[in-house]
Amino acid sequence: MYKTILVPLDGSNRAEAILPHVEELAQRYQALVVFVRVMEPMPYLIGPEGMPVVLPEAELEQCRKHVRDYMDAIADDFRERGINATSQIRQGPVVKSIIEAAAEERADLIAIASHGRSGLSQFFYGSVAAGVLQRVERPLLVVRSRG
């Protein structure tokens, strides 16, 4: 039924709440699991006087390495359990990047954890799961994680 499962992660324990569900589905259907981490562009920070401060390339590279190590560890863990898994890092708007990854990978299912925000928190921060749900035309498994 599912040949490719796309799993967006943000590095949080809450996002990882989806992993047991994905593991079971991947084993049941012998599916490829594609883990995706989207890094939004961060060209600068605002300094103490309101002036933009460009992040040193070394710090950006260290951040990228940390993300790559994290994604590789998640995929390696799945491979050790006999599941075909890959990981990728994308840069851009989160929802759009997830949808593009799903299309490029021809994912049969997007599996994502919702952080369960509501009220003003959801209004201010938005919801990646809700954004994907509104714009995607493929099956979506959403698991509400609790912190």
C-alpha positions as CSV (number, residue, x, y, z in Angstrom):
1,M,0.0,0.0,0.0
2,Y,2.8,2.5,0.9
3,K,6.0,2.3,-1.0
4,T,7.5,5.6,0.2
5,I,6.8,7.4,3.5
6,L,8.0,11.0,3.9
7,V,8.7,12.0,7.5
8,P,9.4,15.7,8.3
9,L,11.3,16.2,11.5
10,D,12.4,19.4,13.3
11,G,14.9,17.9,15.8
12,S,12.4,18.0,18.7
13,N,11.3,15.1,20.8
14,R,7.7,16.1,20.0
15,A,8.3,15.7,16.3
16,E,9.8,12.2,16.9
17,A,6.5,11.0,18.4
18,I,5.7,9.9,14.8
19,L,8.6,7.5,14.6
20,P,7.0,4.4,16.2
21,H,4.1,4.7,13.8
22,V,6.3,5.1,10.8
23,E,8.5,2.2,11.9
24,E,5.4,-0.1,12.1
25,L,4.1,1.0,8.7
26,A,7.5,0.8,7.0
27,Q,8.0,-2.8,8.3
28,R,4.5,-3.8,7.4
29,Y,4.6,-2.5,3.8
30,Q,8.4,-2.8,3.2
31,A,8.4,0.9,2.5
32,L,11.2,3.4,2.0
33,V,11.3,6.0,4.7
34,V,12.5,9.5,3.7
35,F,13.3,11.7,6.6
36,V,13.3,15.5,5.8
37,R,14.5,18.4,7.8
38,V,13.8,21.9,6.5
39,M,16.1,24.7,7.6
40,E,14.6,28.1,7.1
41,P,17.0,30.7,5.7
42,M,18.7,32.6,8.5
43,P,20.9,35.2,6.8
44,Y,21.2,37.4,9.8
45,L,20.1,38.1,13.4
46,I,19.1,41.5,14.8
47,G,21.9,42.9,17.0
48,P,21.5,44.9,20.2
49,E,20.9,48.2,18.4
50,G,18.5,46.8,15.9
51,M,21.1,46.4,13.2
52,P,21.4,43.1,11.3
53,V,24.3,40.9,12.3
54,V,25.4,38.4,9.7
55,L,26.1,35.0,11.2
56,P,29.7,33.8,10.6
57,E,29.9,31.0,8.0
58,A,31.6,28.8,10.5
59,E,28.6,29.0,12.8
60,L,26.2,28.2,10.0
61,E,28.4,25.3,8.9
62,Q,28.4,24.0,12.5
63,C,24.6,24.2,12.6
64,R,24.3,22.3,9.3
65,K,26.7,19.6,10.6
66,H,24.6,19.2,13.7
67,V,21.4,18.8,11.6
68,R,23.2,16.4,9.2
69,D,24.4,14.2,12.1
70,Y,20.9,14.2,13.7
71,M,19.3,13.2,10.4
72,D,21.9,10.5,9.7
73,A,21.4,9.0,13.2
74,I,17.6,8.8,12.7
75,A,18.0,7.1,9.3
76,D,20.8,4.8,10.6
77,D,18.5,3.7,13.5
78,F,15.8,2.7,11.0
79,R,18.3,0.9,8.8
80,E,19.5,-1.1,11.8
81,R,15.9,-2.3,12.2
82,G,15.9,-3.5,8.6
83,I,14.0,-0.5,7.2
84,N,15.2,1.2,4.0
85,A,15.7,4.8,5.1
86,T,17.3,7.9,3.7
87,S,17.5,11.5,5.0
88,Q,17.7,14.9,3.4
89,I,18.0,18.5,4.4
90,R,16.2,21.2,2.5
91,Q,16.3,25.0,2.9
92,G,13.3,27.2,2.4
93,P,9.8,27.8,3.7
94,V,8.9,24.7,5.8
95,V,5.4,23.7,4.4
96,K,6.4,24.4,0.8
97,S,9.6,22.4,1.1
98,I,7.8,19.4,2.7
99,I,5.3,19.4,-0.1
100,E,8.0,19.7,-2.8
101,A,10.0,16.8,-1.1
102,A,6.8,14.6,-1.1
103,A,6.3,15.3,-4.8
104,E,9.9,14.7,-5.8
105,E,10.1,11.5,-3.7
106,R,6.7,10.3,-4.9
107,A,5.7,9.7,-1.3
108,D,2.6,7.7,-0.9
109,L,2.2,9.0,2.7
110,I,3.4,12.0,4.7
111,A,3.7,11.1,8.4
112,I,4.1,14.1,10.7
113,A,3.6,14.9,14.4
114,S,1.5,17.9,15.3
115,H,2.8,19.8,18.3
116,G,-0.8,20.3,19.3
117,R,-0.8,24.1,19.6
118,S,-4.1,25.8,19.9
119,G,-5.5,29.3,20.4
120,L,-3.0,32.2,20.2
121,S,0.0,30.0,20.1
122,Q,-1.2,28.4,16.9
123,F,-2.1,31.8,15.5
124,F,1.3,33.3,16.1
125,Y,3.4,30.2,15.3
126,G,1.2,28.6,12.7
127,S,1.1,24.9,12.3
128,V,3.3,22.9,9.9
129,A,0.9,19.9,10.0
130,A,-2.1,22.1,9.3
131,G,-0.3,23.9,6.5
132,V,0.6,20.6,4.9
133,L,-2.9,19.2,5.4
134,Q,-4.4,22.2,3.6
135,R,-2.1,22.1,0.6
136,V,-1.2,18.4,0.0
137,E,-3.2,16.0,-2.1
138,R,-1.8,12.7,-0.8
139,P,-2.5,10.7,2.3
140,L,-1.3,12.3,5.5
141,L,-0.8,10.7,8.9
142,V,-0.8,13.2,11.8
143,V,0.0,12.1,15.3
144,R,-0.6,14.6,18.0
145,S,2.4,14.7,20.3
146,R,2.3,15.9,23.8
147,G,5.2,17.6,25.6
